[in-house]
Amino acid sequence: MPWLVATFAADTQHLDAAETGAYMMLIGHYWLNGGLPDDDKQLARIACATSAEWREARAIIVKFFLPGWKHKRVEQELEKARKISAKRSVAAEEKHALGPAPP
């Protein structure tokens, strides 16, 4: 997933180190798995936080997400990746349908 450092820094300057790390872990999991579970125990584990750390950070981190732990930007990037993958798949199928290239 593209990481827009300036945008991320601007959006997260108010977070402490633990909150920043938890948010980054959640975004990474979201990207790799297509979403996040709506379960605090699982979210804490994904965020590499203890239950107590998660309870403390949750109120701040949840503001970056839509209901159901959806993330607008990650969803946009996932959609871009799906479209690119689909285009490449069609191109590969078309190439293989033509047979080998002449020498």
PyMOL commands that set and color helices and strands:
alter all, ss='L'
color gray80, all
select helices_A, chain A and resi 5-12+17-33+40-46+51-64+72-98
alter helices_A, ss='H'
color red, helices_A
deselect
rebuild
show_as cartoon
